[in-house]
Amino acid sequence: MVFHFDGRYRSALEYKFLEQVEEDLTQFWSICRDNSVLVFPPLSACYRFLIHQLVGQSSKLQSVSLGQGRDRRTVVYFAPKRYGN
């Protein structure tokens, strides 16, 4: 079974992963302060990419991958507030 996300079809395993990440992001959004970060465990490049794609749908969150090799992980944080010019 495949599911559609970000213009591509994803496997059921990837889709389940995305659902869990979305749940984690929703919880992070609702209980954390602006200076908080959400750190995911080390993941493969494919799963880190999926997190970045999901976070990219929000204008209030940003993500970055840190570390090297098997220790590379994704960190999600609140986007800096922008004030009018």
RARAMO-V512445 format. One record per residue. RES is the residue in one letter. PHI is phi in whole degrees, 0 to 359 (NA if undefined). Layout:
BEGIN
RES:PHI  RES:PHI
END
This chain:
BEGIN
M:NA  V:234  F:231  H:263  F:206  D:54  G:81  R:229  Y:271  R:241  S:289  A:299  L:296  E:295  Y:295  K:296  F:301  L:298  E:298  Q:294  V:297  E:299  E:297  D:299  L:294  T:297  Q:294  F:302  W:299  S:278  I:244  C:257  R:267  D:302  N:264  S:273  V:229  L:247  V:253  F:274  P:292  P:305  L:223  S:292  A:303  C:299  Y:288  R:297  F:300  L:298  I:298  H:300  Q:296  L:293  V:295  G:297  Q:282  S:253  S:277  K:259  L:237  Q:224  S:219  V:210  S:260  L:233  G:97  Q:225  G:57  R:291  D:268  R:290  R:222  T:256  V:242  V:248  Y:214  F:287  A:294  P:301  K:288  R:251  Y:252  G:301  N:278
END
